[in-house]
Amino acid sequence: MHAELTHLTNNTLETKIRNHIFMMDTQASAGGDNKGPSPKELMIASVIGCTAMDVLAILKKHKMLPTKLTISADAEPRAEHPRIFKGVDILFVIEGAEITSERVNEAIEASLTKFCGVSAMISKIVPIRYRTQLNGQEIAHGEAKFQI
C-alpha cells in the first residue's frame, strides 16, 4: 500500500492513493480551507468502510443482500494532546426482508472481532462500540474485541 500527499495551501493537502486523488483539509476555524475531510475524519470513514465491506461479503456469502445498508460513526476527540478519540460509536442500519438478525449479528461480530484490520488497529487504543438496527428494530450492541 502506498499513499502520497502534496501541500497546496494553508492545511489543504492533495492526497493520491493508486489513481485516486482527493483533498484533506481542516475547517476554516482550524486554519484550513474546508476543501476536504480531515485525517481524523478519514480515519472514522476508514473504520466504517472496512466493516461495511466485511458485513456485505459475509451476508452475500449467505445470499442475504440488504436492500439498505447505512453505517454512521461518531467520535469525539479528547481535549488534551494528543487529541485521540475518546471512543468511536458506530450505528449499523440494515433493511431487507430475507435478512435474519442472526446472520447480521454474525457478520458484524466477525468484522469487529476478526476481519476488519482498520478497527483492529484503532481498537487497541480507542474503544469501538456499535449498535445494530435491522428493519427498524434494534437487535444488538457491543464492542470491537480483537485477539491479536
N, C-alpha and C positions, 0 to 999 in steps of 0.2 A: 504494500500500500504506500502511496506517495501523495503528498499534497504540497502545493506551493502557494505563497501569497506575495502580493506586491502592494506596498503602501501607496495610496493615491493622495488623499488629503485628510487633514485632521486625524480621526480614528478610522477612516474608511480604508478597508483592505479588500483588494480583489483577490479572490481565492480560486485556485484551479485544482480540481481533482479529476483525474483522467481527462476527458474532454468537456467537463462541466465547469463553467465559470459562474461564480456568484459573489455577492458582496457580503462582507461582515462589517459591522459598524456599531456604534452606540447611539443612544438617543441624543438629541441636541443638548438636553440638560446635562449630559455627561461629557460634552465636548465633541460629540460626533455630528454627522450629517444625516443620521437616520436612514441610510441607504440600504440597510440590510440588518439581519439579526445579529446579536452579539454572540461571542463564542459560547457564553453560558447558555443562551437561548438555543443555540445549535446543539449543545450537549443534551438538553432536555428533549429536543426533537430527535436526536440520535437514539435515546433510550426508547421512546415510543415507536420510532420507525423500526428498530431492531425487533422489538417484541411483536409488533404488528406482522412482520414477515414470518416470524415463528408461528404465531397463532394461525395465520392464514394457511401456512403449509401443513400444519397438523390437522386443521379442520378439513382441508382439501383431501388429505390422505383418507379421511373418514367419509368423504363425499358429502360434506356439510358446509357448503359455501354460504356465508352470510349474505343477506340482501342489503345489510348495512353494517358497517364497522366504523366506529368513531372512537379514537383514543385521545384523551386530553391529559395533560400533565401540568402540575403547578409545583413550583419550587421557590422557596424564599431563602435568599442568602442571609447569612448571619451578619451582624453589624461590624464585627471586628475582622481584621485581616489575618489570614487570607479569607476572603469572603466566599467560603464554600457554602453549599446549600445546607440548610438545617435538615432537609428531607425532601424527597420527591413523592408527590401524591398523584397516582395515575387512576383515571376512570376509563374503563372499557364499556362501551355501549354497543351491544350487538343485537341484531334482529335477524330473524329467519325462522320460518315455520317448522322446518325439519331439523333445526339445531337443538341438541339437548344440553341441559345445564351440565351434565356430567362431562360431555366432550369439551365444552367451553372451559370448564374448570380445569380439566386435564391439560388442555392446550396452554392456558395461561400459567398454570403451575409449572409445567415443563419449561416454558420460556423463561420464567423468573426463578428457576432453581437449577436449570441445566444448560439451556441453549443460548440465551441472549448474552453475548460477550460484552456488549456495552453496559448492560445492567450489572453484570458480574464485576466489571472493573469499578464502577461507581459505587456499588452497594458495599464495598469493603470500607468505605469512608462515610457514605451518606445512606441512611435508610431509605429504601424504596417501598412504599406502601401502595396497595391497589384495592380498588372496589370494582365489582363487575355487575353490570345490568344486562339481562337477556330479556328481550321482548317487553321492556318496561318494568321489569321486576329485578330488584337487587338480589343476586344469587350467591355472592361470595365477597370476601375481603381477605386480605392477607398482606404478607411482606415478602419481598425477594430474599431468598436464602440459598446461597451458593456454597457448595463444598469444593474449595479449590486447594 
